[in-house]
Amino acid sequence: MTKLVISQLLLLSWCCLVAVSQGKSLIESNSIVQNFVDDEFEGDDFPSCDVYCRGNLLHTVQMAKLYEDSKTFVDMKLVNSPEKTLADFDKFMESKNQNPSRDDLIKFVESYFSPKGTELEEYLPPDWTKNPSFLDVVHDPDLKQWGKDLNSIWKELGRKMKDDVAKNPDFYSIIPVPNPVIIPGGRFIEFYYWDSYWIIRGLLYSDMRDTARGMIENFLSIVNRVGYIPNGGRVYYYGRSQPPLLTAMVKSYVDFTNDDVFAIKALDALEHEFEYFVNNHSIEVKGHNLTHYRDASTGPRPESYREDIVSAEVFKTEEEKEDHYRELKAAAESGMDFSSRWFINENGTNVGNLTNLKTRSIVPVDLNALLFMNAKIIAEFHSKAKNPDKVAEYEKKAQKLLQGIQEVLWNEEAGIWLDYDMINKKPRDYFVPTNLLPLYAKAFNISESEKISAKVMNYIKKNKLDSFPGGVPNTLYRTGEQWDMPNVWAPMQYFLVEGINNLNTKEAKAMSKDWAIRWVKSNFKAYKDGRHMYEKYNAEEFGGHGGGGEYGVQTGFGWSNGVIIEWLAKHGREISVTGGAKATQLTSIVGIATAVVLALVVAPVLW
């Protein structure tokens, strides 16, 4: 019996206990649990995938553009089984001579699907507290009130799956998980993989350890069932993951709680995810086995189906179109969907558009640095478990990755790490925050910190990265894509700030603090002006929110909240945005507006 199977049996036992404690019979609990546990379950094995992932029904509805956002349809609940729905759709199409009108399709969808979001219900986390400890170190009255507002947003973003999801999973696109979650917000009404890292850190700083642990347990259960964590909590995300941060989630929890037993119990799943990336994402370059982003499914992204079909029209053959779809999904796996970071044109530069996506041909700095970090953490957890052989095994894996990162991705001339272009066999000397991510992952020789710090500071100066009032942009190239100039994102600011701080030199630590404080103040200005936390911001405007890409700017917003809460906890004594009598007046205004703000934040989620 494998360790993975044992872990699944443990999860089975745990779910049974939970079900029985909720008043369900043992027979009922077994039925519910069976929906959560399936050895090496693949996305294509979900019957609902025939509706939500592929097929004529998906194609016909999405191409008719019944909804402004393509994600709306694939988030709707089935009224009948997938089999009946598809059979009735075939009859419907035959009755319309394969050419239904838009009104005909609307009537069919309204008859066979329920509105999106019906699988979820609001959830008030029982460990939520009105005055979490991080507020004690925030001295500015306006920032303290803001911190309270952000803490209250956790309540508004709490979601719990209805019991019917576990009983009838085939009727939903959502992936069942045992514990409630905190969602990002806006159009994202389910959990997302890498978003959850900053949400979980924000929860930990907000003293919500049980909620954070529950979310981590959800991800561990998904690894045990599926073998990896999909991009997000929907069956149509199967085939791609996101930057692997589960191991860092577990370490964050252990650092806050000193719960070494939790770390040790998580080891099998953490190893399994690590090996999944190594085995399924490997690419050989200059004699080293490194990893790249990729996708294992076929066809357009279901949640952006029509958009992908349109962007592929320039290609002549079905093979070329399928290749394009895979590039789109590989970019989505990176989290940066979309960006000039992944463009390689015929001249080998990053000038272009989505038809120039070559994500799978680029060896990315971030993925390899994160896997190095994961190997180091897994070794650390095995040390806690007193498994010296496993410690040695994962230290060796980490060192091999470090050697590849140093010899392939470090660029002495640029003084930084650079993505590598496998088509043109050259480094990609374009700024993106992930060029500095090895600093966050500590994937560098600590003894050379002074030397590396000097080169990094020079790189920052050369690219004028300290000149932007709203934060460091994701790239310096304007394309209209949301992960390009002028957009700036909380997770990238976090990697930059915490990574530079890891250099531990006076100059680097000063810049790290300056950037953190600038980000807090700019986010506060945006919140004060619009009463929202945003998914992305504008590097060129102090307090400006971002835009561009496939959908409008989203509010909520999970990872933005988490980063601000952490930096308020770390720098709250030193940040001030008001003073004197004005502080009392603004605090009063912000306090009065809190109820209205929360209503506005969650309106897109509920409706």
ABEGO torsion letter per residue (X at the ends): XBAAAAAAAAAAAAAAAAAAAAGBBAAAAAAAAAAABBBGBBAAABAAAAAAABEAAAAAAAAAGABABAAAAAABBBABBAAAAAAAAAAAAAAAGGBBBAAAAAAAAAAABBBBGAABBBBBBAABBABBAAAAABABAAAAAAAAAAAAAAAAABBBBBAAAAABAAABABBBBABBBBBAEEABABBBAAAAAAAAAAAAAAGBAAAAAAAAAAAAAAAAAAGBBBABABAAABGBBBBBAAAAAAAAAAAAAGBAAAAAAAAAAAAAAAAAAAAAABBBBGGBBBBBBBBABBEBBAAAAAAAAAAAAABABAAAAAAAAAAAAAAAAAGBOBBAAABBBAAGBABEBAAABAAAABBBAAAAAAAAAAAAAAAAAAAAAGBAAAAAAAAAAAAAAAAAAAAAABBAAAGBBBBBBAAAGBBBBBBBAAAAAAAAAGBBBAAAAAAAAAAAAAAAAAAGAAABAAEBBABABBAGBAABOABBBAAAAAAAAAAAAAAGBAAAAAAAAAAAAAAAAAAAAAAAAAGBBBABBBAABBGBBBBEEABBBBBOBAAAAAAAAAAAAAAAAABBABBEAAAAAAAAAAAAAAAAAAAAAAAAAAX
